[in-house]
């Protein structure tokens, strides 16, 4: 019997396999397709995902194909900026650039190539048929090579996409957040820069070729997204009465994209219509089976967080499953999965839906009023980045009474060019202002922040929050903070994880 069965091997399922194997768990992956999907789908991820790739031991494979970019720009009906979420010249507290674009077939290939052959068993051409479960295991039926087969695992993760057959087999319904708009998505290989009109309100140091640009034009809202190499993406909203199939025809696609090319050589790789949704599953867990990624939630793509949500999901599951298998934590620890992730996802989807409503405005008068209102908000949004959309974890395995609980902890680059996680490890870490502060627990690494060669970044973080100790979870979120002694903090961790350990001074 395996520790974990994963149904679906897109980026979410593949990262889950790598994280779990890294923790020493045995994994079986069932993927219906025989080969990698050859076309790009997701194109954007952020610094937190790069940190997870770092944690999973795959960063050296994926980083060379990532293109660091400079954020997001929204342009109003009059052709001038109404919202800028840029990162040029801003600090990188998490060790990576805020935004990256990539080519999904490459990313999936890298994640699969990193599988630990001793701990990860991969079956392609394996079509999920159904499952049953009891108090000890999940039994998953799948069809492979015209034969019905079974695998058994302690838990299962359904990472099989928006049309998830696992979700349907469990009878789990989706909560509709009342956003659905039809868009044409076009991927192209472009041998030159995209032509943009002059746009007022863009900072002088902003490079439009390195920004995701949303044209909030009531004549036809559109997005232009940079990519790795010569890959570019356009997304065009379909207008009332337009037919999906007709809009995917080469002449219509060529006319829409050609307006941005002005004789720049390019080749259309694909054109497909999608319905941008805001949807969240009512249940993310049923017994020993968990939904992750698009199987659990779907977001409009306006801030590029769709795939990021799924990668956060499996990072949350992986460390908790490892605590149960390796350290005998209470299995009820997994009941905090939806408690932590659902509010987080709903907040970001809510921001994306809000943006989608103003982006998709087709009435010229209302669009003009929107632009003015957005510009009036601009001073309050100075310095805003997509990172600011990600809320803290408020409930679950955190100490809500302490400062900064549930926030993502920083990852400074050390004086020897290593990043913090590479120097300290990526498990539970207790950062202390100095080595004299009391508090020791099994499975928690003590780190003397005063001795870190990080130019004082962790000490400055502690100063800013008025604390002497910070306990960081394996997924890099702050469990809690303390002053003078870390013993109460470690004691709370032990209770929440179901340990019966005595915390030492």
C-alpha positions as CSV (number, residue, x, y, z in Angstrom):
1,X,0.0,0.0,0.0
2,X,1.2,3.5,-0.9
3,X,1.1,6.4,1.5
4,X,-0.5,8.7,-1.1
5,X,-2.2,8.2,-4.5
6,X,-2.4,11.2,-6.7
7,X,-4.9,11.3,-9.6
8,X,-3.8,13.7,-12.2
9,X,-0.2,14.7,-13.1
10,X,-0.4,18.3,-14.2
11,X,1.9,20.8,-12.3
12,X,-0.2,20.4,-9.1
13,X,-0.1,16.6,-9.0
14,X,3.5,16.5,-10.0
15,X,4.6,19.0,-7.4
16,X,2.7,17.0,-4.8
17,X,4.6,13.9,-5.8
18,X,7.9,15.6,-5.5
19,X,7.1,17.2,-2.1
20,X,5.8,14.0,-0.6
21,X,8.7,11.9,-1.9
22,X,11.1,14.5,-0.5
23,X,9.5,13.8,2.9
24,X,10.1,10.1,2.5
25,X,6.5,9.1,1.7
26,X,5.6,6.5,-1.0
27,X,3.5,7.9,-3.9
28,X,1.6,6.5,-6.8
29,X,0.6,8.9,-9.6
30,X,-2.3,8.0,-12.0
31,X,-2.4,10.1,-15.2
32,X,-5.0,9.5,-17.9
33,X,-3.0,10.9,-20.8
34,X,-0.2,8.8,-22.2
35,X,1.9,11.9,-23.1
36,X,2.5,15.4,-21.8
37,X,-0.1,17.9,-23.0
38,X,1.8,19.7,-25.8
39,X,0.2,23.1,-25.5
40,X,0.5,25.9,-22.9
41,X,-2.3,26.4,-20.4
42,X,-1.1,28.2,-17.2
43,X,1.6,30.8,-17.9
44,X,2.2,32.6,-14.6
45,X,3.4,31.9,-11.1
46,X,4.9,33.9,-8.3
47,X,7.8,33.9,-5.8
48,X,6.0,31.5,-3.4
49,X,5.8,28.8,-6.1
50,X,9.5,29.3,-6.8
51,X,10.1,28.7,-3.1
52,X,8.1,25.5,-3.2
53,X,10.1,24.3,-6.2
54,X,13.2,25.1,-4.1
55,X,11.8,23.1,-1.2
56,X,10.9,20.2,-3.5
57,X,14.5,20.0,-4.9
58,X,13.5,20.8,-8.4
59,X,14.4,24.5,-8.6
60,X,17.6,23.9,-10.7
61,X,15.5,22.1,-13.3
62,X,12.7,24.7,-13.6
63,X,14.4,28.0,-12.9
64,X,16.4,28.3,-16.2
65,X,13.1,28.2,-18.2
66,X,11.4,30.9,-16.0
67,X,11.2,34.5,-17.1
68,X,11.1,37.0,-14.3
69,X,8.8,39.9,-15.2
70,X,7.7,43.1,-13.7
71,X,4.0,42.8,-12.6
72,X,0.6,43.8,-14.0
73,X,-0.8,46.9,-15.6
74,X,-4.5,47.7,-16.2
75,X,-5.2,50.3,-18.9
76,X,-8.5,52.2,-19.1
77,X,-10.9,53.0,-21.9
78,X,-9.0,56.1,-22.8
79,X,-5.8,54.2,-23.2
80,X,-4.1,55.4,-20.0
81,X,-3.2,53.5,-16.8
82,X,-5.8,52.9,-14.1
83,X,-3.9,50.3,-12.0
84,X,-0.3,49.4,-11.8
85,X,1.0,46.5,-9.7
86,X,4.6,46.6,-10.5
87,X,7.7,45.3,-8.8
88,X,10.6,47.1,-10.6
89,X,13.1,48.5,-8.0
90,X,11.3,47.0,-5.1
91,X,12.9,44.6,-2.6
92,X,12.5,40.8,-2.9
93,X,11.9,39.7,0.7
94,X,11.1,36.2,-0.3
95,X,14.3,35.5,-2.3
96,X,12.7,35.5,-5.7
97,X,11.1,37.9,-8.2
98,X,7.4,38.5,-7.6
99,X,6.2,37.3,-11.0
100,X,7.5,34.6,-13.5
101,X,6.1,33.4,-16.8
102,X,6.8,30.0,-18.1
103,X,5.8,27.4,-20.8
104,X,3.7,24.7,-19.1
105,X,4.8,21.7,-21.2
106,X,8.4,22.4,-20.2
107,X,7.5,22.9,-16.5
108,X,5.5,19.6,-16.4
109,X,8.4,17.7,-18.1
110,X,10.9,19.1,-15.5
111,X,8.6,18.1,-12.5
112,X,8.1,14.6,-13.8
113,X,11.8,14.2,-14.6
114,X,12.6,15.0,-11.0
115,X,10.5,12.1,-9.6
116,X,12.3,9.9,-7.1
117,X,12.2,6.5,-8.8
118,X,12.4,4.7,-5.4
119,X,9.4,6.6,-3.9
120,X,7.2,7.7,-6.9
121,X,5.5,5.2,-9.1
122,X,4.0,6.7,-12.2
123,X,1.2,5.2,-14.4
124,X,0.3,7.0,-17.6
125,X,-2.7,6.1,-19.7
126,X,-4.5,5.3,-16.4
127,X,-8.1,6.4,-16.5
128,X,-9.7,6.9,-13.1
129,X,-12.9,4.8,-12.7
130,X,-13.9,5.1,-9.1
131,X,-12.8,4.7,-5.5
132,X,-13.9,3.2,-2.2
133,X,-12.5,3.9,1.3
134,X,-12.6,2.8,4.9
135,X,-10.9,3.8,8.1
136,X,-7.5,2.6,6.9
137,X,-7.2,3.1,3.2
138,X,-8.5,4.3,-0.2
139,X,-8.9,1.8,-3.0
140,X,-8.7,3.5,-6.4
141,X,-9.9,1.7,-9.5
142,X,-8.5,2.7,-12.9
143,X,-8.4,1.4,-16.4
144,X,-5.0,0.9,-18.0
145,X,-4.2,-1.1,-21.2
146,X,-7.8,-2.3,-21.4
147,X,-7.6,-3.8,-17.9
148,X,-9.3,-2.7,-14.7
149,X,-6.7,-2.3,-12.0
150,X,-6.6,-1.2,-8.4
151,X,-4.1,0.7,-6.2
152,X,-4.4,1.2,-2.4
153,X,-3.1,4.1,-0.5
154,X,-3.5,5.7,2.9
155,X,-4.8,8.9,1.3
156,X,-5.7,10.1,-2.2
157,X,-5.4,13.6,-3.8
158,X,-7.6,14.4,-6.7
159,X,-5.6,16.9,-8.8
160,X,-7.4,16.0,-12.0
161,X,-8.5,19.5,-13.2
162,X,-11.6,21.5,-13.6
163,X,-13.7,18.6,-14.9
164,X,-12.5,16.4,-12.0
165,X,-13.8,12.9,-12.2
166,X,-12.7,12.4,-8.6
167,X,-14.9,15.4,-7.5
168,X,-17.8,14.0,-9.4
169,X,-17.3,10.5,-8.0
170,X,-17.5,12.0,-4.5
171,X,-20.6,13.9,-5.4
172,X,-19.1,17.2,-4.3
173,X,-20.8,20.3,-5.7
174,X,-19.2,23.7,-6.6
175,X,-20.1,27.0,-5.1
176,X,-20.6,29.4,-8.0
177,X,-19.2,32.9,-7.2
178,X,-21.3,34.4,-10.0
179,X,-18.7,35.2,-12.5
180,X,-18.6,33.6,-16.0
181,X,-17.3,35.3,-19.1
182,X,-16.3,33.8,-22.5
183,X,-12.8,34.6,-23.7
184,X,-10.6,33.6,-26.6
185,X,-7.1,32.6,-25.6
186,X,-4.4,32.8,-28.2
187,X,-0.8,31.6,-27.9
188,X,1.8,32.7,-30.5
189,X,5.5,32.6,-31.2
190,X,6.5,36.2,-31.9
191,X,9.8,37.3,-33.5
192,X,9.8,40.8,-32.1
193,X,8.3,43.2,-29.6
194,X,4.5,43.7,-29.2
195,X,3.4,47.2,-30.3
196,X,1.8,49.2,-27.6
197,X,0.3,52.7,-28.0
198,X,1.6,55.4,-25.7
199,X,0.2,54.9,-22.2
200,X,0.1,57.7,-19.7
201,X,0.4,56.9,-16.0
202,X,3.0,54.2,-16.4
203,X,6.2,54.6,-14.3
204,X,9.2,55.6,-16.4
205,X,11.1,52.5,-15.3
206,X,8.3,50.1,-16.4
207,X,8.9,48.0,-19.5
208,X,5.6,47.1,-21.2
209,X,7.3,44.1,-22.8
210,X,7.8,42.7,-19.3
211,X,4.4,43.4,-17.9
212,X,1.1,41.6,-18.1
213,X,-1.1,44.3,-19.6
214,X,-4.9,44.3,-19.3
215,X,-6.6,46.6,-21.8
216,X,-9.9,47.5,-20.1
217,X,-11.4,48.7,-23.4
218,X,-15.2,48.5,-23.6
219,X,-14.9,47.9,-27.3
220,X,-13.1,44.5,-26.5
221,X,-11.3,43.9,-23.2
222,X,-8.0,42.1,-23.9
223,X,-4.8,40.9,-22.1
224,X,-1.3,40.7,-23.5
225,X,1.0,38.4,-21.5
226,X,4.7,37.9,-21.9
227,X,6.2,34.5,-21.9
228,X,9.5,32.6,-22.0
229,X,11.5,32.9,-25.1
230,X,9.4,34.1,-28.0
231,X,6.1,32.9,-26.6
232,X,3.3,35.5,-26.1
233,X,-0.3,35.1,-25.0
234,X,-3.4,37.2,-25.9
235,X,-6.8,36.9,-24.2
236,X,-9.7,38.6,-25.9
237,X,-13.2,38.8,-24.4
238,X,-15.9,37.5,-26.6
239,X,-18.7,40.1,-27.2
240,X,-22.4,39.4,-26.9
241,X,-23.6,37.4,-29.9
242,X,-20.1,36.2,-31.0
243,X,-19.8,32.4,-31.6
244,X,-17.0,30.5,-30.0
245,X,-16.2,28.4,-33.1
246,X,-16.3,31.3,-35.4
247,X,-13.9,33.3,-33.2
248,X,-11.4,30.5,-33.3
249,X,-11.1,30.6,-37.1
250,X,-7.7,31.6,-38.3
251,X,-8.8,34.7,-40.1
252,X,-10.6,36.1,-36.9
253,X,-7.7,35.1,-34.7
254,X,-5.2,36.7,-37.2
255,X,-7.1,40.0,-37.2
256,X,-7.3,40.2,-33.5
257,X,-3.6,39.4,-32.8
258,X,-2.4,41.2,-36.0
259,X,-3.5,44.6,-34.5
260,X,-0.7,44.2,-32.0
261,X,2.0,42.9,-34.4
262,X,2.3,45.5,-37.2
263,X,4.2,43.3,-39.5
264,X,6.2,41.5,-36.7
265,X,6.6,37.9,-37.8
266,X,4.6,35.5,-35.7
267,X,3.0,32.0,-35.7
268,X,-0.2,31.1,-33.9
269,X,0.3,28.1,-31.8
270,X,-3.2,27.6,-30.6
271,X,-6.5,29.5,-30.2
272,X,-9.2,28.2,-27.9
273,X,-12.3,29.7,-26.1
274,X,-12.8,29.4,-22.4
275,X,-15.3,30.4,-19.8
276,X,-13.5,32.2,-17.0
277,X,-15.2,31.1,-13.8
278,X,-15.2,31.8,-10.1
279,X,-16.0,28.4,-8.5
280,X,-15.1,26.8,-5.1
281,X,-15.9,23.2,-4.0
282,X,-18.2,22.9,-1.0
283,X,-16.0,20.1,0.4
284,X,-12.2,19.8,-0.2
285,X,-12.0,16.6,1.8
286,X,-14.2,13.5,2.0
287,X,-12.7,11.0,4.4
288,X,-9.2,10.1,3.1
289,X,-9.7,11.8,-0.3
290,X,-8.7,15.5,-0.9
291,X,-9.3,17.8,-3.8
292,X,-6.6,20.1,-5.0
293,X,-6.0,22.6,-7.8
294,X,-8.8,23.2,-10.3
295,X,-10.6,20.2,-9.0
296,X,-11.3,22.2,-5.8
297,X,-11.5,25.8,-7.2
298,X,-11.3,27.8,-10.4
299,X,-10.5,31.5,-10.6
300,X,-10.6,34.1,-13.3
301,X,-7.0,34.6,-14.5
302,X,-6.7,38.3,-14.0
303,X,-4.0,38.1,-11.4
304,X,-2.4,34.9,-12.6
305,X,-3.1,33.0,-9.4
306,X,-5.0,29.9,-10.7
307,X,-2.2,27.4,-10.7
308,X,-0.6,29.1,-7.7
309,X,-3.6,28.2,-5.7
310,X,-3.2,24.5,-6.5
311,X,0.5,24.4,-5.7
312,X,-0.3,26.0,-2.3
313,X,-2.9,23.3,-1.8
314,X,-0.5,20.4,-2.1
315,X,2.2,22.2,-0.1
316,X,-0.3,22.4,2.7
317,X,-1.2,18.7,2.4
318,X,2.3,17.4,2.0
319,X,3.8,18.7,5.3
320,X,0.7,17.6,7.3
321,X,0.8,14.1,5.7
322,X,4.5,13.9,6.5
323,X,3.9,14.8,10.1
324,X,1.4,12.0,10.5
325,X,3.5,9.3,8.8
326,X,6.9,10.3,10.1
327,X,6.2,11.8,13.5
328,X,2.8,10.3,14.6
329,X,0.9,13.5,14.5
330,X,-2.8,13.2,15.0
331,X,-4.5,12.3,11.7
332,X,-7.1,15.0,12.5
333,X,-4.3,17.4,11.5
334,X,-5.6,17.0,7.9
335,X,-9.0,18.3,8.9
336,X,-7.3,21.8,8.9
337,X,-6.7,21.6,5.1
338,X,-9.9,23.3,4.0
339,X,-10.1,25.4,7.1
340,X,-6.8,27.0,6.0
341,X,-7.1,27.0,2.3
342,X,-10.7,27.8,1.5
343,X,-10.8,31.3,3.0
344,X,-7.4,32.0,1.4
345,X,-8.7,30.9,-2.0
346,X,-12.0,32.7,-1.7
347,X,-10.2,36.0,-0.9
348,X,-8.0,35.9,-3.9
349,X,-10.8,34.7,-6.2
350,X,-12.9,37.5,-4.8
351,X,-10.3,40.0,-5.8
352,X,-10.0,38.4,-9.3
353,X,-13.8,38.5,-9.7
354,X,-13.9,42.1,-8.6
355,X,-11.2,42.9,-11.2
356,X,-13.0,40.8,-13.8
357,X,-16.2,42.8,-13.3
358,X,-14.5,46.1,-14.0
359,X,-12.3,44.7,-16.7
360,X,-15.2,43.2,-18.6
361,X,-17.3,46.5,-18.6
362,X,-18.7,47.0,-22.1
363,X,-20.7,50.2,-21.5
364,X,-18.5,53.3,-22.5
365,X,-20.1,55.6,-20.0
366,X,-19.7,53.2,-17.1
367,X,-16.2,52.4,-18.3
368,X,-15.3,56.1,-18.1
369,X,-16.7,56.3,-14.6
370,X,-14.8,53.2,-13.6
371,X,-11.5,54.7,-14.9
372,X,-12.0,57.8,-12.9
373,X,-12.8,55.8,-9.7
374,X,-9.8,53.6,-10.2
375,X,-7.5,56.6,-10.6
376,X,-8.9,58.2,-7.5
377,X,-7.9,55.0,-5.6
378,X,-4.4,55.0,-7.1
379,X,-2.7,56.9,-4.2
380,X,-4.0,54.3,-1.8
381,X,-2.6,51.6,-4.0
382,X,0.9,53.0,-4.4
383,X,3.4,50.1,-3.9
384,X,0.7,47.5,-4.5
385,X,1.7,44.2,-6.0
386,X,-0.1,40.9,-6.7
387,X,1.6,39.6,-3.5
388,X,-0.6,41.9,-1.5
389,X,-3.7,40.0,-2.6
390,X,-2.6,36.9,-0.6
391,X,-4.1,37.0,2.9
392,X,-2.7,35.4,6.1
393,X,-3.9,32.1,7.4
394,X,-6.3,33.0,10.2
395,X,-7.5,29.5,11.4
396,X,-5.9,26.1,11.6
397,X,-2.3,25.4,12.6
398,X,-1.4,28.9,13.7
399,X,-1.3,30.9,16.9
400,X,-3.8,33.6,16.1
401,X,-3.0,35.5,19.2
402,X,0.6,36.3,18.2
403,X,1.9,38.9,15.8
404,X,2.3,38.0,12.1
405,X,0.6,34.5,12.6
406,X,-0.3,33.0,9.2
407,X,1.8,35.4,7.1
408,X,4.5,34.1,4.8
409,X,7.9,34.3,6.3
410,X,10.8,36.1,4.5
411,X,13.6,34.3,2.7
412,X,16.6,36.6,2.6
413,X,19.6,35.9,0.4
414,X,22.7,35.2,2.6
415,X,26.1,36.7,2.3
416,X,27.3,33.5,0.6
417,X,24.5,33.9,-2.1
418,X,22.5,31.0,-0.6
419,X,18.8,31.5,0.2
420,X,17.7,31.2,3.7
421,X,15.8,27.9,3.2
422,X,18.9,26.3,1.7
423,X,20.9,27.2,4.7
424,X,18.4,26.3,7.5
425,X,16.4,23.5,5.8
426,X,12.7,23.8,5.0
427,X,11.0,22.0,7.9
428,X,9.8,23.5,11.2
429,X,12.2,26.3,12.1
430,X,12.4,28.4,15.3
431,X,14.2,31.6,14.6
432,X,15.5,33.2,17.8
433,X,16.9,36.7,18.5
434,X,19.8,35.0,20.3
435,X,20.8,31.5,21.4
436,X,19.8,32.2,25.1
437,X,16.1,32.2,24.4
438,X,14.5,29.1,25.8
439,X,12.6,26.6,23.8
440,X,13.5,23.3,22.2
441,X,11.2,20.6,20.5
442,X,11.8,17.5,18.6
443,X,11.5,18.1,14.8
444,X,12.1,21.9,15.2
445,X,15.4,23.4,14.1
446,X,16.6,26.2,16.3
447,X,18.2,29.1,14.3
448,X,20.1,31.9,16.0
449,X,19.0,34.9,13.9
450,X,21.9,36.9,15.4
451,X,24.4,34.5,13.9
452,X,22.8,34.4,10.4
453,X,24.8,36.0,7.6
454,X,21.7,37.6,6.2
455,X,22.7,41.2,6.6
456,X,20.3,41.3,9.6
457,X,17.1,40.7,7.6
458,X,15.5,38.3,10.1
459,X,16.4,40.5,13.1
460,X,14.9,43.5,11.3
461,X,11.7,41.4,10.7
462,X,11.6,40.6,14.5
463,X,12.1,44.2,15.3
464,X,9.3,45.3,13.0
465,X,6.9,42.8,14.8
466,X,8.2,43.4,18.3
467,X,9.1,39.8,18.9
468,X,12.1,37.7,20.0
469,X,11.1,34.4,18.4
470,X,9.2,33.2,15.3
471,X,8.2,29.7,14.6
472,X,7.8,28.9,10.9
473,X,5.9,26.0,9.4
474,X,7.3,23.7,6.7
475,X,5.2,25.5,4.1
476,X,6.9,28.8,5.1
477,X,3.9,30.4,6.8
478,X,4.4,31.8,10.3
479,X,2.9,29.6,13.0
480,X,3.4,32.2,15.6
481,X,5.7,34.6,17.4
482,X,6.8,35.1,21.0
483,X,8.8,37.4,23.3
484,X,11.4,36.3,25.9
485,X,10.6,32.5,25.7
486,X,9.5,30.3,22.9
487,X,8.3,27.5,25.2
488,X,4.6,28.5,25.2
489,X,4.7,28.7,21.4
490,X,6.2,25.2,21.0
491,X,3.8,23.8,23.5
492,X,0.9,25.1,21.5
493,X,2.4,23.6,18.3
494,X,2.6,20.2,20.1
495,X,-1.0,20.4,21.2
496,X,-2.3,21.3,17.8
497,X,-0.4,18.6,16.1
498,X,-1.4,16.0,18.7
499,X,2.0,15.4,20.1
500,X,2.5,14.3,23.7
501,X,6.0,15.8,24.1
502,X,7.5,17.8,26.8
503,X,8.9,21.1,25.6
504,X,12.4,21.6,26.9
505,X,14.1,24.9,27.8
